[in-house]
Amino acid sequence: MARPISASHDLRRDEILNVAAACFAQRSYPATSMNDIAAACRTSKARLYHYYESKEAILFDLLDRYTQKLLLIVAQVEAKAQRQSLDERAALHELIRAFLREYETSATRHAALLGATQFLGEEPRELILDRQRDVVSAVTRFLRRAYPERLDARNQTAITMTLFGMINWTFTWLRPGGAMSYAAFAEEVIRLLDQGLASST
């Protein structure tokens, strides 16, 4: 009979993923070795292999969990909008706020998603890319519902990617405790979006 996996095992995996994400962000994925991750975790390389068979396995678990979290955020905002009877524009605003709340505490994971997915094998890479496409599709739906007079098949991709361009790279410049908070930045994004899309509707 197989031994059940203990809760401490999962907690240790979480710790390894946090440390690995920081290593990837600091050194880049290609420049980070299993030795580097083990040293940063203050454990042995052999012990690290007890949890993950390779560096790619660590990267995949990291991105697998993170992309699932992003899709969960979409679902949670949709549920909140329905529960609170939010109009379509208010629902989009809630989604922007929710993404930026997540980005504030997941900067290194987000950096790995944007910069290291390419290093996965073909099958796991496609799974992660499909999840990213699902997130983009969801945001496009929110935008089309919020600004139906402005978005159509011709421009919806450009507008959706413009929004992602505004929020996706915050890990490169927006620091917790800095001059602008993530919450304040979310409101600025919402204001700019409304000025650009709602002012002429």
Backbone bond lengths (Angstrom), bond angles and torsions (degrees), N, CA, C in turn:
res aa  C-N    CA-C-N  psi(-1)  N-CA   C-N-CA  omega(-1)  CA-C   N-CA-C  phi
1 M - - - 1.468 - - 1.529 109.23 -
2 A 1.331 117.13 131.07 1.460 120.88 -178.72 1.517 111.21 -70.14
3 R 1.327 114.14 142.92 1.464 118.64 177.45 1.527 110.02 -73.78
4 P 1.336 118.32 135.97 1.472 119.91 177.42 1.521 110.67 -66.92
5 I 1.336 115.71 148.87 1.466 120.51 177.07 1.524 108.32 -78.81
6 S 1.306 115.86 128.42 1.454 120.52 -176.65 1.522 111.19 -79.55
7 A 1.335 114.74 161.03 1.466 119.96 177.27 1.522 110.79 -63.03
8 S 1.343 116.48 -33.77 1.464 119.57 -179.79 1.521 111.22 -66.04
9 H 1.336 116.13 -29.56 1.467 120.09 177.00 1.529 110.00 -62.75
10 D 1.333 116.96 -46.08 1.465 121.17 178.86 1.525 111.35 -65.88
11 L 1.334 116.59 -38.31 1.452 119.60 178.29 1.521 110.75 -63.83
12 R 1.329 116.30 -38.66 1.460 120.41 178.51 1.531 110.12 -65.54
13 R 1.337 116.49 -39.64 1.466 119.44 176.75 1.531 110.27 -60.61
14 D 1.327 117.24 -42.39 1.464 120.72 178.41 1.522 110.81 -59.29
15 E 1.332 116.14 -42.61 1.459 120.40 179.62 1.528 110.74 -63.81
16 I 1.336 116.44 -44.07 1.465 120.42 178.95 1.525 110.50 -60.65
17 L 1.329 117.23 -43.12 1.462 120.83 -179.65 1.522 111.61 -63.71
18 N 1.333 116.73 -40.94 1.463 120.06 177.98 1.521 111.00 -62.00
19 V 1.321 115.94 -45.42 1.464 120.47 -179.35 1.525 110.63 -67.11
20 A 1.324 116.71 -44.02 1.464 120.36 -179.97 1.525 111.30 -61.55
21 A 1.323 117.18 -42.17 1.465 120.61 178.61 1.519 110.60 -59.65
22 A 1.326 116.78 -41.63 1.470 120.99 178.08 1.526 110.58 -64.59
23 C 1.334 116.56 -40.82 1.469 120.31 178.05 1.523 111.21 -63.74
24 F 1.335 116.82 -44.22 1.459 120.39 179.67 1.528 110.57 -62.39
25 A 1.338 116.61 -40.07 1.459 120.66 -179.48 1.524 111.50 -67.59
26 Q 1.320 116.04 -37.11 1.469 120.20 -176.70 1.522 112.28 -79.03
27 R 1.343 116.78 -42.84 1.463 120.72 -172.61 1.523 113.37 -106.12
28 S 1.298 118.43 -19.80 1.465 128.55 -168.35 1.517 108.34 89.88
29 Y 1.327 115.63 154.56 1.469 119.91 -179.28 1.530 112.05 -62.47
30 P 1.353 119.29 -49.27 1.464 118.30 -178.07 1.530 113.39 -60.86
31 A 1.323 117.25 -32.55 1.467 120.63 -176.04 1.521 113.27 -84.17
32 T 1.311 117.32 -6.75 1.465 121.46 -179.47 1.522 109.96 -95.19
33 S 1.311 116.61 131.04 1.467 121.23 178.93 1.522 110.09 -107.69
34 M 1.309 115.67 167.31 1.463 120.39 173.73 1.528 110.08 -61.30
35 N 1.333 117.23 -34.73 1.462 120.68 175.54 1.523 111.18 -60.59
36 D 1.342 116.44 -42.04 1.471 120.68 178.95 1.524 110.83 -61.84
37 I 1.323 116.17 -44.87 1.469 120.30 -179.02 1.520 110.06 -66.09
38 A 1.328 117.21 -43.21 1.465 120.58 179.13 1.522 110.74 -61.24
39 A 1.331 116.37 -43.65 1.466 119.82 179.72 1.525 110.85 -63.75
40 A 1.335 116.81 -42.50 1.469 120.26 179.42 1.524 111.33 -66.06
41 C 1.344 116.95 -29.83 1.468 121.66 176.93 1.528 111.94 -83.05
42 R 1.329 116.29 -4.80 1.466 121.94 -177.18 1.531 111.49 57.04
43 T 1.326 113.02 46.52 1.456 119.78 177.45 1.516 108.46 -139.78
44 S 1.301 117.38 178.65 1.453 121.22 178.98 1.519 110.39 -88.81
45 K 1.325 115.02 159.20 1.458 119.68 176.61 1.524 109.97 -63.22
46 A 1.336 116.46 -38.39 1.470 120.39 178.56 1.519 110.73 -61.99
47 R 1.320 116.87 -40.24 1.457 120.70 178.79 1.531 110.93 -66.60
48 L 1.310 116.41 -38.04 1.463 120.79 177.93 1.523 110.41 -61.99
49 Y 1.326 116.84 -40.75 1.462 120.75 179.13 1.528 111.70 -67.06
50 H 1.322 117.35 -17.46 1.464 120.21 174.67 1.530 110.47 -64.89
51 Y 1.326 116.26 -29.82 1.470 121.46 -178.23 1.530 112.46 -97.48
52 Y 1.326 116.61 -37.18 1.468 120.57 -177.14 1.522 109.75 -137.51
53 E 1.325 115.57 135.82 1.460 119.89 -175.81 1.516 113.21 -79.50
54 S 1.336 117.72 -15.85 1.465 120.73 -177.96 1.525 110.14 -162.71
55 K 1.319 115.15 167.65 1.465 120.62 174.96 1.524 110.31 -64.24
56 E 1.331 116.85 -37.71 1.461 119.71 178.67 1.523 111.10 -63.97
57 A 1.339 116.90 -35.94 1.469 120.16 178.02 1.525 110.61 -63.68
58 I 1.330 116.40 -36.73 1.461 120.34 176.36 1.527 109.62 -65.08
59 L 1.329 116.05 -47.37 1.465 120.09 -179.39 1.515 110.85 -60.18
60 F 1.330 116.97 -44.70 1.464 118.93 -179.20 1.523 111.34 -62.58
61 D 1.335 118.22 -45.78 1.462 120.41 -179.81 1.521 110.32 -61.17
62 L 1.316 115.96 -40.32 1.461 121.54 178.27 1.529 110.96 -59.31
63 L 1.321 116.64 -50.38 1.463 121.11 -176.94 1.520 112.12 -75.28
64 D 1.320 116.80 -32.39 1.457 121.31 176.87 1.527 110.05 -60.97
65 R 1.317 115.89 -49.32 1.469 119.88 -179.78 1.526 111.62 -66.42
66 Y 1.327 115.98 -40.01 1.461 119.10 -175.98 1.529 111.78 -69.64
67 T 1.320 117.76 -42.81 1.467 118.96 179.39 1.528 111.25 -68.09
68 Q 1.321 117.35 -34.11 1.463 119.16 173.48 1.522 110.84 -62.98
69 K 1.328 116.25 -37.42 1.467 120.07 178.55 1.531 110.80 -64.64
70 L 1.320 117.33 -41.25 1.463 120.07 178.90 1.529 111.38 -63.28
71 L 1.328 116.68 -40.88 1.464 119.71 177.29 1.523 111.38 -67.76
72 L 1.327 116.73 -33.88 1.462 120.29 176.25 1.527 110.45 -64.99
73 I 1.325 117.24 -38.32 1.464 120.72 177.42 1.524 110.31 -60.06
74 V 1.327 116.90 -43.98 1.465 120.77 177.53 1.529 110.14 -57.88
75 A 1.330 116.33 -48.09 1.463 120.64 -179.00 1.521 111.49 -63.21
76 Q 1.323 117.06 -39.92 1.467 120.86 -179.86 1.523 111.39 -65.65
77 V 1.332 116.68 -39.94 1.463 119.73 178.78 1.523 110.14 -68.12
78 E 1.319 117.63 -40.27 1.472 119.99 177.34 1.527 110.50 -61.19
79 A 1.336 116.11 -41.70 1.463 119.73 179.12 1.527 110.90 -65.99
80 K 1.330 116.72 -41.94 1.466 120.78 178.93 1.527 110.77 -63.08
81 A 1.322 116.16 -42.25 1.466 120.03 -179.96 1.522 111.07 -61.19
82 Q 1.326 115.83 -41.57 1.466 119.88 178.77 1.524 110.61 -68.82
83 R 1.318 116.08 -43.41 1.472 120.76 -177.24 1.524 111.51 -63.90
84 Q 1.333 116.23 -39.39 1.460 120.96 -176.09 1.527 112.55 -98.68
85 S 1.319 116.91 5.87 1.477 122.58 179.45 1.530 111.62 53.56
86 L 1.328 116.08 45.71 1.462 120.73 178.47 1.526 109.61 -73.67
87 D 1.327 116.38 145.33 1.450 118.08 173.40 1.527 108.95 -74.37
88 E 1.321 117.13 170.37 1.462 121.17 -171.57 1.524 112.51 -63.80
89 R 1.317 117.61 -35.66 1.459 119.83 -179.79 1.519 110.67 -72.11
90 A 1.309 116.95 -39.46 1.467 120.40 177.26 1.526 110.82 -64.62
91 A 1.332 116.73 -35.55 1.469 120.59 177.67 1.521 110.37 -64.40
92 L 1.333 117.76 -42.69 1.459 120.78 176.64 1.522 110.91 -61.47
93 H 1.306 116.61 -43.16 1.469 120.53 178.78 1.529 110.79 -59.63
94 E 1.322 116.36 -40.94 1.464 120.28 178.06 1.525 111.06 -63.98
95 L 1.324 116.64 -37.09 1.460 120.14 179.15 1.524 110.53 -65.01
96 I 1.319 117.27 -44.00 1.469 120.95 178.49 1.528 110.25 -60.66
97 R 1.327 116.43 -45.30 1.469 119.70 178.70 1.525 111.26 -61.85
98 A 1.330 116.53 -40.94 1.465 120.43 -177.78 1.525 111.37 -67.01
99 F 1.333 117.02 -42.12 1.459 119.59 177.51 1.522 110.74 -60.88
100 L 1.324 117.32 -44.99 1.460 119.82 -176.47 1.524 111.89 -71.36
101 R 1.324 117.97 -29.43 1.472 119.26 172.25 1.530 110.03 -62.83
102 E 1.321 115.86 -40.82 1.466 119.55 178.47 1.521 111.04 -68.44
103 Y 1.312 117.39 -43.66 1.463 120.71 -179.03 1.530 111.51 -60.37
104 E 1.311 117.31 -32.61 1.469 120.81 -177.68 1.521 111.57 -59.34
105 T 1.336 116.84 -35.55 1.463 120.47 -177.00 1.534 112.67 -105.51
106 S 1.325 117.16 1.02 1.468 120.42 -175.78 1.520 111.96 -127.91
107 A 1.321 116.83 33.04 1.469 120.09 -174.79 1.521 112.04 -57.83
108 T 1.336 117.89 -44.86 1.464 119.67 -176.84 1.529 111.21 -70.95
109 R 1.324 117.33 -34.39 1.468 120.10 176.89 1.526 110.54 -68.02
110 H 1.322 115.63 -39.49 1.456 119.43 179.22 1.525 110.29 -67.13
111 A 1.315 116.50 -38.53 1.463 120.07 176.70 1.522 110.65 -61.12
112 A 1.325 117.19 -40.16 1.471 120.99 178.14 1.519 110.78 -65.26
113 L 1.325 117.26 -39.49 1.461 120.88 179.92 1.526 110.66 -62.35
114 L 1.336 116.13 -42.59 1.458 119.86 -176.46 1.524 112.72 -81.01
115 G 1.328 117.10 -24.50 1.455 118.57 -172.64 1.509 117.69 -116.84
116 A 1.337 117.86 -10.12 1.466 118.68 -173.55 1.525 114.45 -125.20
117 T 1.316 118.68 -6.24 1.469 120.56 -179.44 1.527 111.43 -55.16
118 Q 1.317 116.12 -33.83 1.465 120.81 -177.85 1.526 113.55 -60.81
119 F 1.329 117.68 -19.29 1.452 120.91 -176.26 1.529 113.30 -88.96
120 L 1.320 117.18 -1.78 1.461 120.46 175.25 1.524 110.38 -77.10
121 G 1.323 116.34 158.13 1.452 120.63 171.99 1.516 110.18 -64.37
122 E 1.323 115.97 166.71 1.470 120.75 -171.20 1.526 113.00 -57.41
123 E 1.325 118.21 -49.10 1.466 120.29 -176.08 1.526 112.54 -66.67
124 P 1.336 119.07 -51.73 1.468 117.30 177.93 1.525 112.93 -64.78
125 R 1.335 117.28 -32.58 1.468 119.59 178.24 1.515 110.43 -63.15
126 E 1.326 117.25 -43.32 1.464 120.23 -179.87 1.526 111.37 -64.78
127 L 1.331 116.88 -35.76 1.466 119.34 177.89 1.530 110.49 -62.10
128 I 1.335 116.06 -45.81 1.472 120.02 179.83 1.523 110.15 -66.40
129 L 1.324 117.33 -42.91 1.458 120.07 179.45 1.526 111.41 -63.43
130 D 1.324 117.31 -37.00 1.464 120.01 176.67 1.528 110.60 -62.80
131 R 1.324 116.89 -39.90 1.462 119.36 177.56 1.533 110.49 -64.47
132 Q 1.321 116.70 -41.40 1.461 119.37 176.92 1.528 110.46 -61.27
133 R 1.319 116.24 -41.50 1.473 119.55 177.72 1.522 110.88 -62.92
134 D 1.326 116.41 -36.81 1.468 119.79 178.07 1.528 110.99 -64.42
135 V 1.333 116.44 -39.56 1.468 120.07 177.70 1.525 109.71 -64.38
136 V 1.327 116.76 -45.82 1.469 120.52 179.31 1.530 110.33 -60.63
137 S 1.324 117.02 -43.45 1.470 120.53 179.05 1.525 111.09 -61.62
138 A 1.326 116.13 -40.23 1.460 119.87 179.63 1.521 110.78 -64.24
139 V 1.323 116.86 -44.14 1.472 119.77 179.19 1.524 110.12 -64.23
140 T 1.321 117.49 -38.36 1.465 120.45 176.37 1.528 110.72 -59.86
141 R 1.333 116.88 -42.32 1.469 120.10 177.42 1.518 110.99 -60.90
142 F 1.323 117.20 -45.54 1.464 120.89 178.83 1.523 110.41 -59.54
143 L 1.329 116.84 -43.96 1.465 120.34 -179.31 1.524 111.70 -65.52
144 R 1.316 117.55 -42.91 1.469 120.10 -179.38 1.515 111.57 -63.98
145 R 1.338 116.06 -37.93 1.459 119.23 178.06 1.529 111.46 -70.14
146 A 1.340 115.84 -36.04 1.465 119.68 -177.06 1.528 111.97 -74.74
147 Y 1.335 116.56 -35.05 1.470 120.84 -176.58 1.534 109.38 -131.30
148 P 1.324 117.40 65.03 1.477 120.09 -174.27 1.518 113.31 -62.96
149 E 1.336 118.19 -26.68 1.455 120.00 -179.34 1.520 113.07 -79.25
150 R 1.328 115.96 -15.94 1.468 119.95 -174.86 1.519 114.61 -105.39
151 L 1.325 117.98 -28.30 1.460 120.40 -178.01 1.518 111.30 -101.95
152 D 1.322 115.31 136.32 1.458 121.28 173.12 1.527 107.52 -146.64
153 A 1.327 115.64 -176.44 1.465 119.97 -176.48 1.524 112.16 -60.57
154 R 1.315 116.87 -25.36 1.455 120.99 -177.24 1.523 112.61 -74.08
155 N 1.336 116.66 -39.50 1.469 118.49 -171.20 1.527 114.78 -116.69
156 Q 1.324 118.97 -3.49 1.457 119.63 -171.04 1.537 113.09 -64.54
157 T 1.325 117.19 -35.48 1.461 118.89 178.89 1.523 110.54 -65.95
158 A 1.329 116.65 -43.94 1.461 120.33 -179.54 1.527 111.28 -61.86
159 I 1.326 116.92 -42.04 1.459 120.02 -178.22 1.526 110.92 -71.30
160 T 1.332 116.53 -40.70 1.460 119.58 178.00 1.523 111.06 -61.20
161 M 1.322 117.26 -45.50 1.456 120.50 -178.12 1.526 111.55 -71.56
162 T 1.332 116.94 -26.10 1.466 119.54 173.24 1.521 110.12 -64.98
163 L 1.330 116.71 -41.97 1.462 120.09 177.04 1.527 110.51 -63.04
164 F 1.322 117.26 -45.86 1.464 119.18 178.03 1.528 110.99 -62.43
165 G 1.334 116.26 -36.25 1.459 119.12 177.01 1.520 112.62 -61.00
166 M 1.320 116.16 -31.30 1.464 120.74 179.11 1.525 112.30 -72.89
167 I 1.341 117.23 -35.76 1.466 119.31 -171.35 1.526 114.93 -108.57
168 N 1.332 117.88 -21.65 1.463 119.37 -169.95 1.521 114.58 -74.83
169 W 1.309 118.11 -20.25 1.465 119.90 -173.93 1.520 112.60 -108.01
170 T 1.324 116.02 19.35 1.469 118.93 -179.98 1.521 112.39 -60.29
171 F 1.343 117.19 -27.46 1.470 119.01 -178.99 1.527 111.85 -63.46
172 T 1.333 117.84 -17.25 1.463 120.10 -179.23 1.522 112.64 -85.29
173 W 1.347 117.82 -15.83 1.467 117.51 -175.16 1.521 115.22 -144.77
174 L 1.328 118.82 -25.79 1.460 120.71 -174.79 1.521 109.41 -92.80
175 R 1.317 116.44 111.30 1.448 121.56 -174.53 1.533 110.98 -105.67
176 P 1.327 117.39 132.60 1.479 119.32 173.50 1.525 110.25 -54.75
177 G 1.315 115.77 134.29 1.456 120.19 -178.55 1.515 113.90 84.53
178 G 1.332 117.24 3.10 1.456 120.99 -179.94 1.521 112.43 -83.35
179 A 1.321 115.02 -165.82 1.467 120.27 -176.35 1.524 112.17 -63.84
180 M 1.323 117.88 -30.84 1.463 121.85 178.11 1.524 109.47 -124.95
181 S 1.306 116.58 132.25 1.465 120.71 177.77 1.521 109.76 -81.66
182 Y 1.318 115.96 163.14 1.453 120.35 175.11 1.526 110.77 -62.40
183 A 1.328 116.77 -37.14 1.466 120.25 179.47 1.523 110.54 -64.89
184 A 1.330 116.52 -42.21 1.464 120.11 178.68 1.522 110.89 -66.81
185 F 1.326 116.42 -38.45 1.458 119.62 178.27 1.526 110.85 -64.44
186 A 1.327 117.07 -38.47 1.460 120.46 177.29 1.530 110.47 -57.29
187 E 1.330 116.19 -43.07 1.469 119.31 179.87 1.522 111.47 -66.77
188 E 1.340 117.16 -34.21 1.464 120.16 176.90 1.526 110.64 -66.34
189 V 1.325 116.79 -41.77 1.460 120.66 177.99 1.531 109.91 -61.34
190 I 1.320 116.17 -44.76 1.462 120.87 179.56 1.530 110.23 -61.45
191 R 1.326 116.54 -43.35 1.468 120.63 -179.91 1.529 110.67 -62.80
192 L 1.332 117.35 -45.19 1.459 121.35 -179.27 1.536 110.70 -65.67
193 L 1.319 115.65 -39.24 1.452 119.71 178.97 1.523 111.05 -63.06
194 D 1.324 115.90 -44.92 1.468 119.61 179.56 1.525 111.12 -66.46
195 Q 1.324 116.53 -38.42 1.470 118.56 178.73 1.514 110.88 -63.16
196 G 1.331 116.06 -38.63 1.460 119.42 -177.13 1.511 114.52 -80.04
197 L 1.343 117.19 -31.73 1.464 119.44 -172.88 1.523 114.16 -111.63
198 A 1.327 116.93 -26.94 1.459 118.81 -175.00 1.521 112.72 -97.38
199 S 1.312 116.92 -20.74 1.463 119.10 -171.67 1.528 112.59 -65.25
200 S 1.339 117.02 -28.27 1.466 118.76 -177.35 1.516 113.08 -111.01
201 T 1.353 116.07 15.25 1.462 117.83 178.45 1.519 111.04 -84.98
